[in-house]
Amino acid sequence: MKNLLYIFLFLTGSIFAQENTASKKDLKVGVVLSGGGAKGLAHIGALKKIDEAGIRVDYIAGTSMGAIIGSLYAAGYTPHQLDSIFRETNFNTLIQDDLPRSVKTFYERKDSERYTLTLPFDDFKLSFPSGLSKGQNLYNLLSQLTAHVNNIQQFENLPIPFFCIGTNMETGEAVILENGSLAQAVSASGAIPTLFSPVEIEGKLMTDGGIANNYPIEELKSRGVDFIIGVDVQDSLVDRKKLQSVFEIMTQVNNFRTIEAMKEKREKTDLYIKPDIIDFSVLSFEKGSKIIEKGEEAADKKIQELKAIAAQQNPQKYEVRKPVILQDSIYIHQIEIVGNHNYPRNYIRGKLKLETQRLTSYQDLNRGINTLSATGNFKRVEYSLVPNAKNTYNLRLRVTENKNNTYLRLGLHYDELFRSAALVNLTKKSLFLTNDIISLDFIAGDNFRYDFQYYIDKGNYWSIGVNSRVSQFNKDVDFDFLKQNSTIGDYNVNKVELENFDFTNQIYAETFFLKFFKLGLGAEHKYSKVETETIIDQEADEQLPFTILEQSNVFSALGYLEYDTYDNSYFPSKGIHFRGDFNLYLFDSRSTFNFSEFSIAKGTVGYAFSPLPKVSTRLQTETGFRVGNNDMSFLNFSLGGYGNLPINNIVQFYGYDFFTITGDSYIKGLIDIDYEFIKKNHLIASYNIANVDDDLYKTGEWFSSPDFTGFALGYGLETILGPVELKYTYSPERGESEWFFALGYYF
């Protein structure tokens, strides 16, 4: 009987305790994260403390950067994972859509390394891009990070229910984004005006949600949460000293409204966290570590209140967050393409270079997406992974074709050979065919030039091109150079002004074995004239008549082979570059010399690597030789000078001025040590050697100790105009130095 009484009391006590626990209210907590650009990285620090306090977040909402951080937290990432992700992210690459050189074709590389500014010019009406960036890199990153929840279309079904805010560009109204593609929705919410182009979602053009609602607390309250924790990283107003750019002024104007709106929104926030980030701007991504720390500090001051909130939640419903395990590859079953009208499926698949029915790394997937984006034919390339049976996926690609097909492009350049030059280019795509490009460069300055190109891009098949260009320059050269390369008599002069005119036309076909490897064959016509009218006989004290030193009109067959994996054309830190060219000159007309068939071959091989952080080493060797006719002197190889776009067989060589060393064959070696002491600032030490002579390979002198050497010490800066370089060079055998200055992309 006594034992039965103990059992009765135990059972009734247990039942009473369970009823007491059940009757206790379980606090439903929501978190709202404001927009603020780089300042939004403070959200990561605040979420660390929220997790540390043991709070179960039941709903999360965000705008702009708050949407980016909030969506990843809702998708299951721990705050410490978010910290690692954003510390390793290159935000300059994200913002600028700085697509790596490796995803561009040879033609696209030439464009990106030639023009400073590109503007839409359809119907001869100049317009401006809708943003500095299409946001492709940001979208790719978010797509990869959210791939594990890609099959969740309703954001309320994420590990933590979530929504974000976008702004309808046409109406200015706030739009709640809570279904569809998570990566697309968050990209739209974070599309900061002037930095990122708007994103189209279900027929609506969306931009940064902060314009309409930068702190969506009312919308979060309507989701049935009991308690809201708000983290506010919005800008405060700044004085005139900090209003130095258009972007800063626009941000200040937008802040008038958001700061006023926050007065009421703050009162509705149950626990308000405001990190001290006044010393940072919306673009201070390089100071991300300190911003994250500021978020931790602000939330740590509220740690006791945070723990009190956790105490009001049912501990049985709290689950310790486990890190998301990122997949590095997926099995693609098939590829679906939607949204294409002008560009056929085969063209898109050819650019993607992704195989189906096999495992594909995310690295290769992103490279394929970026390769397609780099063509400039698509405003946006988006994708989703639709799961099939047995862990396979269909890659569903949605492309938005670029309606602009005419562009005005501009550039500036200066070097010691062509002197000052301003470039105006007109480019039109799809003129006769969907995949053709016509481009015309007008180059005005000290020397007029032009470059016309028509190209039919056939992808993996043989592409066809036509090129016509004129190059000309004037240059003071030693009289010994003229005596060596012409039949001019002997005069008592030191230097003369050389006038060089070159008119070259080519038709060619080229194909690609790999993305980085191309082979081309074609035909070339070249008209050139070299003259001078500045020879003054000092003994007779009179100027000699106008003199044509050499004139030619020659026709040749050509071939070339190129392999290029350099990560940067001007300051490579890794990769290999090989280029080989061959011309067989078959016949001529109107030449000033006795023509007979001859050929010229030349090649260069370069290798770049980084033995130490911030230090790059570049090794290069090159050679060239002529077989046959020796009368056409001005197609000989000429070494000297620096900073110009190569023309004919002019070869850069430190320690010597242009047109100092000449011969019909040469071999050269070069080593550069590049120290990037500050990002995009380079100190470069160089050493080059060469042997140059007629019939160099017949005499065996190519293998002897070098006859010509030169040192260089230079500074290089990567700018929006292209590289800016200053070189001091010295030749030991001459005992003299030369300075070279170059500004802007070569053209």
C-alpha positions in Angstrom: 0.0 0.0 0.0 2.8 2.4 0.9 4.6 1.7 -2.4 1.4 2.4 -4.3 1.1 5.8 -2.6 4.7 6.8 -3.7 3.9 5.8 -7.2 0.7 7.9 -7.2 2.5 11.0 -5.9 5.3 10.6 -8.5 2.8 10.3 -11.4 0.6 13.2 -10.3 3.8 15.4 -9.8 5.1 14.5 -13.2 1.7 15.3 -14.8 1.5 18.6 -13.0 5.1 19.5 -14.0 4.3 18.7 -17.7 1.1 20.7 -17.6 3.1 23.6 -16.0 5.7 23.5 -18.7 3.1 23.3 -21.4 1.2 26.3 -20.1 4.4 28.4 -20.0 4.4 30.7 -23.1 7.2 29.9 -25.6 8.5 33.3 -26.9 8.6 33.4 -30.7 11.6 35.6 -31.7 12.1 37.4 -35.0 15.3 39.2 -36.1 15.3 42.1 -38.5 18.5 43.2 -40.3 18.8 46.6 -42.0 20.6 47.4 -45.2 23.9 49.4 -45.0 26.4 48.1 -47.6 29.7 47.1 -46.1 28.4 48.2 -42.7 26.0 45.2 -42.9 28.9 42.9 -42.1 28.3 44.0 -38.5 25.2 41.7 -38.6 27.5 38.7 -38.5 29.0 39.9 -35.2 25.5 40.5 -33.8 24.3 37.0 -34.8 27.3 35.5 -33.1 26.1 36.9 -29.8 22.5 36.0 -30.5 23.6 32.4 -31.0 25.9 32.5 -28.0 23.0 33.6 -25.8 21.1 30.5 -26.8 18.2 32.3 -28.6 16.1 30.3 -31.1 15.4 32.6 -34.1 11.9 31.8 -35.4 11.8 34.3 -38.3 14.4 36.5 -40.0 13.9 39.4 -42.3 16.4 41.7 -44.0 17.0 44.3 -46.7 20.1 44.7 -48.9 23.2 43.5 -47.0 20.8 42.5 -44.2 19.0 40.2 -46.8 22.3 38.6 -47.9 23.5 37.9 -44.3 20.0 37.0 -43.2 19.3 34.6 -46.0 22.5 32.6 -45.4 21.7 32.4 -41.7 18.2 31.3 -42.5 19.6 28.7 -44.9 21.5 27.1 -42.0 24.9 28.7 -41.9 26.4 29.4 -38.4 27.6 32.9 -37.7 31.2 31.6 -37.5 30.8 30.1 -41.0 29.4 33.5 -42.2 32.5 35.2 -40.7 34.8 32.9 -42.6 32.9 33.2 -45.9 32.9 37.0 -45.9 36.5 37.4 -44.7 37.6 35.3 -47.7 35.4 37.1 -50.2 37.0 39.7 -52.6 34.3 42.4 -52.6 36.0 44.4 -55.3 35.6 41.4 -57.6 31.9 41.1 -56.6 31.1 44.8 -57.0 33.0 45.3 -60.3 31.9 42.0 -61.9 35.6 41.7 -62.6 35.3 38.5 -64.5 38.6 36.6 -64.5 40.7 36.6 -67.7 40.4 32.9 -67.9 36.7 32.9 -68.7 37.1 35.3 -71.7 37.8 34.3 -75.3 40.8 35.8 -77.1 38.6 38.4 -78.7 36.9 39.4 -75.4 40.3 39.7 -73.8 41.4 42.1 -76.5 38.3 44.3 -75.9 38.7 44.3 -72.1 42.4 45.2 -72.4 42.0 47.9 -74.9 39.1 50.2 -74.0 38.7 52.4 -70.9 34.9 53.1 -71.3 32.1 51.3 -73.1 28.7 53.0 -73.5 25.6 51.7 -75.3 25.0 53.6 -78.6 21.9 52.0 -80.2 20.2 54.2 -82.9 23.1 56.6 -82.4 21.8 57.6 -79.0 24.3 57.6 -76.3 23.2 56.0 -73.0 24.8 54.8 -69.8 24.8 51.3 -68.2 22.2 50.7 -65.5 25.0 49.8 -63.0 28.7 49.5 -62.7 28.1 45.7 -62.5 25.6 43.2 -63.7 25.9 41.5 -60.4 26.9 38.2 -62.0 29.7 37.4 -59.5 27.4 38.1 -56.6 24.7 35.9 -58.0 27.1 33.1 -58.7 28.4 33.2 -55.1 24.9 33.2 -53.6 23.8 30.4 -55.9 26.6 28.2 -54.7 26.1 29.1 -51.1 22.4 28.3 -51.2 22.5 25.2 -53.4 21.6 22.9 -50.5 18.2 24.7 -50.2 17.8 25.2 -53.9 14.7 23.0 -54.0 12.9 25.2 -51.4 10.7 27.6 -53.3 8.8 29.1 -50.3 11.2 30.9 -48.0 9.1 30.2 -45.0 10.1 26.5 -45.4 13.8 27.3 -45.0 15.5 26.1 -41.8 14.5 29.5 -40.4 11.6 31.2 -42.2 12.8 34.3 -44.1 11.8 37.1 -46.4 13.6 40.2 -47.8 12.6 43.5 -49.4 13.1 44.7 -52.9 12.0 48.0 -54.6 9.9 48.1 -57.7 11.9 50.4 -60.1 8.8 51.5 -61.9 6.6 52.3 -59.0 9.0 52.9 -56.1 6.9 50.5 -54.0 8.4 48.0 -51.5 8.0 44.3 -52.6 8.2 41.4 -50.2 10.3 38.7 -51.8 9.4 35.4 -50.1 9.4 32.7 -52.8 11.2 31.5 -56.0 14.9 31.5 -56.3 16.6 32.6 -53.0 19.8 33.7 -54.8 17.8 35.8 -57.2 15.6 37.4 -54.5 18.6 38.3 -52.4 20.5 39.6 -55.4 17.6 41.9 -56.1 17.3 43.2 -52.5 21.1 44.0 -52.6 21.2 45.6 -56.0 22.6 49.0 -54.8 21.7 51.7 -57.4 24.7 52.7 -59.6 26.7 49.7 -58.4 24.5 46.9 -59.5 22.0 46.6 -62.4 18.3 46.0 -61.4 17.1 42.4 -61.4 13.9 41.3 -63.1 11.6 39.0 -61.0 8.3 37.9 -62.4 8.1 40.8 -64.8 9.0 43.4 -62.2 12.3 45.3 -62.3 13.8 45.2 -58.8 16.5 47.2 -57.1 17.9 47.7 -53.6 15.1 47.2 -51.1 16.6 49.9 -48.9 15.2 52.6 -51.1 11.6 51.7 -50.1 12.0 49.9 -46.8 15.4 49.5 -45.2 14.1 48.0 -41.9 11.0 45.8 -42.5 9.9 45.5 -38.9 6.2 45.9 -39.5 6.2 43.1 -42.1 8.0 40.9 -39.6 5.5 41.6 -36.8 2.7 40.5 -39.1 4.3 37.0 -39.3 3.2 36.4 -35.7 6.4 36.8 -33.8 6.2 37.9 -30.1 9.6 39.6 -29.8 11.8 41.4 -32.3 15.5 41.9 -32.1 16.6 44.6 -34.6 20.2 45.2 -35.8 20.5 48.7 -37.4 23.5 49.4 -39.5 22.0 52.2 -41.6 24.1 55.3 -42.4 24.0 58.4 -40.5 24.1 61.8 -42.1 27.7 63.1 -42.8 29.1 66.6 -43.3 30.2 68.2 -46.6 33.8 67.0 -46.2 32.7 63.4 -46.8 30.4 64.2 -49.7 33.0 63.9 -52.4 31.4 61.6 -55.0 28.1 61.1 -56.8 27.6 57.9 -55.0 28.1 59.5 -51.5 25.7 62.3 -52.4 23.0 59.8 -53.6 23.5 57.8 -50.4 23.1 61.0 -48.3 19.9 61.9 -50.1 18.4 58.5 -49.5 19.4 58.6 -45.9 17.2 61.7 -45.3 14.1 59.4 -45.6 15.5 56.2 -43.9 16.8 58.1 -40.9 13.4 59.8 -40.4 11.6 56.5 -40.8 13.8 54.8 -38.2 12.5 57.1 -35.4 9.2 55.2 -35.5 10.6 51.8 -36.4 13.0 51.9 -33.5 10.2 52.4 -31.0 8.6 49.2 -32.4 11.8 47.2 -31.9 11.8 45.2 -28.6 15.6 44.9 -28.4 17.5 47.4 -30.6 21.2 46.9 -31.4 23.1 49.8 -33.0 26.8 49.0 -33.7 29.2 51.9 -33.6 30.2 52.0 -37.3 30.2 55.7 -38.0 33.8 55.6 -39.1 32.9 53.2 -41.9 31.2 53.8 -45.2 28.9 51.6 -47.3 31.9 50.6 -49.4 34.4 49.9 -46.6 34.5 46.2 -47.4 38.3 46.1 -47.0 37.7 46.9 -43.3 35.2 44.0 -42.9 37.0 42.4 -40.0 36.7 45.5 -37.9 33.1 46.0 -38.9 32.2 42.4 -37.8 33.9 43.1 -34.4 31.8 46.3 -34.0 28.7 44.1 -34.4 29.9 41.7 -31.7 30.7 44.6 -29.3 27.3 46.2 -29.7 25.5 42.9 -29.2 27.7 41.9 -26.3 26.5 45.0 -24.4 23.0 43.5 -24.5 24.2 39.9 -23.7 22.2 39.7 -20.4 19.0 40.9 -22.1 19.7 38.4 -24.9 20.0 35.6 -22.4 16.8 36.7 -20.7 15.0 36.3 -24.0 16.4 32.8 -24.4 15.1 31.9 -21.0 11.6 32.7 -22.1 11.8 30.1 -24.9 11.1 26.4 -24.6 14.6 24.8 -24.3 13.2 21.6 -25.8 12.7 23.4 -29.1 16.3 24.7 -29.3 18.7 23.0 -31.6 22.4 23.7 -31.7 23.1 24.9 -35.3 25.4 22.5 -37.2 27.7 23.9 -39.9 26.4 23.6 -43.5 28.5 21.1 -45.4 29.2 22.7 -48.8 29.2 20.6 -51.9 32.1 21.2 -54.2 30.6 19.3 -57.2 27.2 18.2 -58.6 26.1 15.6 -61.1 24.4 17.3 -64.0 21.9 15.1 -65.7 20.8 17.6 -68.4 20.8 21.3 -69.2 17.6 23.3 -69.9 17.9 26.8 -71.4 15.1 29.4 -71.3 15.0 33.0 -72.3 17.1 32.8 -75.4 15.7 34.2 -78.6 18.5 35.5 -80.8 21.3 33.2 -79.6 20.7 29.5 -80.3 21.1 26.7 -77.8 24.2 25.4 -79.5 25.9 28.8 -79.1 25.1 28.9 -75.4 26.1 25.3 -74.8 29.4 26.0 -76.7 30.2 28.9 -74.4 29.3 27.0 -71.2 31.5 24.1 -72.1 29.7 21.9 -69.5 29.2 18.2 -70.1 26.1 16.4 -69.0 25.9 12.9 -67.4 28.9 13.5 -65.3 30.1 15.1 -62.1 30.8 18.8 -62.4 32.7 21.0 -59.9 31.1 24.3 -58.9 34.4 25.9 -60.0 33.7 24.7 -63.6 30.0 25.6 -63.3 30.8 29.2 -62.3 33.5 29.4 -65.0 31.0 28.4 -67.6 28.4 30.9 -66.4 31.0 33.6 -66.4 32.2 32.7 -69.8 28.7 33.2 -71.1 28.4 36.5 -69.2 31.7 37.7 -70.6 30.4 37.7 -74.2 28.4 40.8 -73.3 25.4 39.3 -75.1 23.4 38.7 -72.0 22.3 41.2 -69.3 22.0 38.4 -66.8 22.6 34.6 -66.6 20.8 32.8 -63.8 20.5 29.1 -63.0 18.8 26.7 -60.6 19.5 23.1 -59.9 16.4 20.9 -60.1 16.9 17.7 -58.2 16.3 14.3 -59.8 16.5 10.8 -58.4 19.7 9.4 -57.1 21.4 12.8 -56.3 21.4 14.1 -59.9 20.3 17.5 -61.0 19.0 19.3 -64.1 20.7 22.6 -64.7 18.0 25.1 -65.6 19.6 28.1 -67.2 17.7 31.3 -67.6 19.3 34.0 -69.8 18.2 37.5 -70.4 19.6 38.7 -73.7 21.2 42.1 -74.0 19.1 44.4 -76.2 22.0 46.7 -76.7 24.1 45.7 -79.7 25.9 48.9 -80.6 28.6 50.4 -78.4 30.8 53.5 -78.3 34.1 52.8 -76.7 36.9 55.2 -75.7 40.5 55.0 -74.7 43.7 57.0 -74.1 47.3 56.1 -74.5 50.8 57.6 -74.6 54.1 56.0 -75.4 57.5 57.1 -76.7 56.9 55.7 -80.2 53.3 56.6 -81.2 53.1 59.5 -78.7 49.7 60.7 -77.6 46.6 59.0 -78.9 42.9 59.1 -78.3 40.8 56.2 -79.3 37.1 56.2 -80.4 35.6 52.9 -81.3 32.3 51.9 -82.8 31.3 48.3 -82.3 28.1 46.6 -83.5 27.1 43.0 -82.9 24.7 40.9 -85.0 25.0 43.1 -88.0 24.6 40.4 -90.7 24.6 37.3 -88.5 23.6 36.6 -84.9 27.2 35.9 -83.9 29.1 38.5 -85.9 30.9 41.6 -84.6 32.1 44.6 -86.6 34.5 47.1 -84.9 36.2 50.2 -86.1 38.9 52.1 -84.1 39.7 55.7 -85.0 42.9 56.7 -83.3 43.7 60.5 -83.4 46.7 62.2 -81.9 50.3 62.7 -82.9 49.8 59.9 -85.4 46.5 59.0 -87.1 45.7 55.3 -87.1 42.7 53.1 -87.6 41.9 49.4 -87.0 38.9 47.7 -88.6 37.7 44.2 -87.6 34.9 42.0 -88.8 34.6 38.7 -86.9 32.2 35.8 -87.1 32.4 33.9 -83.8 31.6 30.2 -84.5 32.6 29.0 -81.0 34.3 25.7 -81.2 34.2 25.6 -85.0 36.4 27.7 -87.4 35.7 31.4 -86.9 36.3 33.9 -89.7 37.8 37.3 -89.5 38.8 40.3 -91.6 41.2 42.9 -90.4 42.4 46.2 -91.9 44.6 48.6 -90.1 46.9 51.6 -90.6 49.8 52.5 -88.4 52.2 55.3 -88.7 54.8 57.1 -86.6 57.7 59.5 -86.7 60.9 58.8 -84.8 64.3 60.2 -84.5 66.9 57.5 -85.2 70.6 57.2 -85.5 71.9 57.7 -89.0 73.8 54.4 -88.6 70.4 52.7 -88.5 69.5 54.1 -92.0 72.9 53.1 -93.4 72.4 49.6 -92.1 68.9 49.2 -93.4 68.8 51.1 -96.7 71.0 52.2 -99.7 71.2 55.8 -98.6 74.6 57.4 -99.0 77.0 58.6 -96.3 76.3 62.0 -94.9 77.7 64.0 -92.0 74.7 63.7 -89.7 74.0 62.0 -86.4 70.2 61.6 -86.3 67.3 61.7 -88.8 63.6 61.7 -88.5 62.2 58.4 -89.7 58.6 58.4 -91.0 57.0 54.9 -91.1 53.6 54.1 -92.7 52.1 50.6 -92.6 48.8 49.5 -94.2 47.9 45.9 -93.5 44.9 43.8 -94.5 44.2 40.2 -93.4 41.6 37.6 -93.9 41.9 34.6 -91.6 40.1 31.6 -90.1 40.9 30.4 -86.6 39.8 27.5 -84.3 40.2 26.7 -80.7 41.5 23.3 -79.4 40.9 24.5 -75.9 39.6 27.8 -74.5 43.2 29.0 -74.2 44.6 27.5 -77.4 43.9 28.8 -80.9 45.2 28.1 -84.4 44.8 30.5 -87.2 45.5 30.5 -91.0 45.0 33.2 -93.5 46.3 35.6 -96.1 47.9 39.1 -95.7 48.5 42.1 -97.8 51.0 44.7 -96.5 51.9 48.1 -98.0 54.6 49.9 -96.2 56.6 53.1 -96.8 59.6 54.3 -94.9 60.9 57.8 -95.7 62.7 60.8 -94.4 62.9 64.5 -95.4 65.1 65.8 -92.6 68.6 64.9 -93.7 70.7 68.0 -93.7 74.2 67.8 -95.2 76.1 69.8 -92.6 79.1 70.3 -94.9 76.9 71.7 -97.8 74.6 73.4 -95.3 71.5 72.3 -97.2 68.5 70.0 -96.8 68.5 67.0 -99.2 65.5 66.2 -101.3 62.6 64.1 -99.9 63.9 60.5 -99.7 61.9 57.2 -99.8 64.1 54.7 -98.0 62.0 51.7 -98.8 58.5 51.1 -100.3 56.8 47.7 -100.6 53.5 46.1 -101.5 53.8 42.4 -100.6 51.4 39.5 -100.3 51.8 36.5 -97.9 50.2 33.4 -96.4 50.1 33.4 -92.7 49.7 31.1 -89.7 49.7 31.5 -86.0 49.4 29.5 -82.8 48.7 30.9 -79.4 48.3 29.6 -75.9 47.5 32.0 -73.1 46.7 31.3 -69.4 48.1 34.5 -68.0 45.8 36.0 -65.2 46.7 39.5 -66.3 48.0 40.8 -69.6 50.2 43.5 -68.3 51.2 42.3 -64.8 50.7 38.5 -64.8 51.4 36.6 -61.6 50.6 33.2 -62.9 50.1 31.3 -66.1 51.8 30.6 -69.4 51.8 32.5 -72.7 53.0 31.2 -76.0 52.7 32.8 -79.4 54.1 31.7 -82.7 53.7 33.5 -86.1 54.8 32.6 -89.6 54.5 34.6 -92.8 55.4 33.3 -96.3 55.8 36.3 -98.6 54.9 35.0 -102.1 54.9 38.0 -104.4 54.9 41.8 -104.6 54.1 44.9 -106.7 55.6 48.4 -106.7 58.5 47.5 -104.4 61.7 49.5 -104.4 63.9 46.4 -104.1 64.4 43.2 -106.0 61.8 40.8 -104.6 62.2 37.1 -104.2 60.1 34.7 -102.0 61.0 34.8 -98.3 59.5 33.9 -95.0 59.6 35.2 -91.4 59.0 33.2 -88.3 58.9 34.4 -84.7 57.8 33.1 -81.4 57.7 33.9 -77.7 57.2 31.9 -74.5 56.5 33.3 -71.1 55.9 31.8 -67.7 54.7 33.7 -64.6 54.6 32.4 -61.0 54.5 33.8 -57.5 57.2 32.4 -55.2 56.2 34.7 -52.3 53.1 36.6 -51.4 52.9 39.9 -53.3 55.9 38.8 -55.4 55.7 37.6 -59.0 58.4 36.3 -61.2 58.1 36.4 -65.0 60.5 34.5 -67.3 60.3 35.0 -71.1 62.3 34.0 -74.1 61.6 34.9 -77.7 63.2 34.6 -81.1 62.7 35.4 -84.8 64.4 34.8 -88.0 64.0 35.3 -91.8 64.7 32.8 -94.5 65.3 34.1 -98.1 65.2 37.6 -99.6 67.5 40.0 -97.7 66.6 43.2 -99.6 63.4 44.1 -97.7 65.3 45.7 -94.7 62.4 47.3 -92.8 60.8 43.9 -92.0 64.0 43.1 -90.1 63.8 42.7 -86.3 64.5 45.9 -84.5 65.1 45.8 -80.7 64.8 48.7 -78.3 62.2 50.9 -76.5 59.2 50.1 -74.3 55.5 50.8 -73.8 54.0 50.5 -77.3 51.7 48.1 -79.1 54.0 45.9 -81.2 54.0 46.6 -84.9 55.7 44.4 -87.5 58.9 43.2 -86.0 59.7 46.0 -83.4 60.7 44.2 -80.2 60.9 45.9 -76.8 64.3 45.9 -75.2 65.5 47.6 -72.0 68.6 49.8 -72.1 68.2 50.9 -75.7 66.0 53.4 -77.6 63.8 52.3 -80.5 65.5 51.2 -83.7 69.0 50.8 -82.1 69.7 47.1 -82.6 68.7 45.5 -85.9 69.1 42.2 -87.8 67.2 39.6 -89.7 67.3 37.3 -86.7 67.5 37.5 -82.9 67.1 35.7 -79.7 66.1 37.4 -76.4 65.7 36.5 -72.7 63.9 38.5 -70.0 63.3 38.2 -66.3 60.9 40.4 -64.3 60.6 40.5 -60.5 57.3 42.2 -59.6 56.6 43.3 -56.0 53.0 44.5 -55.6 53.6 46.4 -52.4 50.1 47.9 -52.4 47.2 46.5 -54.4 47.6 47.5 -58.0 50.9 49.2 -57.3 54.0 47.4 -58.7 57.8 47.8 -58.3 59.4 45.9 -61.1 63.1 45.0 -61.5 64.0 43.6 -64.9 67.0 42.2 -66.8 67.1 41.3 -70.5 69.7 39.9 -72.8 69.9 39.4 -76.6 71.9 38.4 -79.6 70.9 40.1 -82.9 72.5 39.7 -86.3 72.0 38.7 -89.9 71.9 34.9 -90.3 72.2 34.4 -86.6 71.2 30.8 -86.6 73.6 29.9 -89.5 76.6 31.4 -87.8 75.9 29.8 -84.4 76.2 33.2 -82.7 72.8 32.7 -81.1 74.3 30.3 -78.6 77.2 32.6 -77.6 77.3 35.0 -74.6 74.9 37.9 -75.2 76.0 40.9 -77.1 73.3 43.2 -75.8 72.1 43.5 -72.2 69.9 45.9 -70.2 68.5 46.5 -66.8 65.3 48.3 -65.8 63.7 49.5 -62.6 60.1 50.6 -63.0 56.9 51.5 -61.3 53.5 50.3 -62.6 50.0 51.3 -61.5 46.8 49.6 -62.6 44.2 52.3 -63.3 40.8 52.6 -65.0 42.7 54.0 -68.1 44.9 50.9 -68.1 48.5 50.6 -66.8 50.6 53.6 -66.1 54.3 52.8 -66.2 57.6 54.6 -65.7 60.9 52.8 -66.5 64.5 53.7 -65.9 66.7 51.5 -68.1 70.4 51.1 -68.4 72.8 49.3 -70.8 76.2 48.3 -69.5 77.8 48.0 -72.9 76.6 51.5 -73.9 77.1 53.0 -70.5 74.0 55.0 -71.1 70.4 55.1 -69.8 67.0 55.5 -71.3 63.7 56.6 -69.7 60.3 55.3 -70.9 56.8 56.4 -69.9 53.6 54.7 -71.0 50.0 55.6 -70.1 46.9 53.5 -70.8 46.0 50.3 -72.6 48.0 49.6 -75.7 46.3 50.2 -79.0 
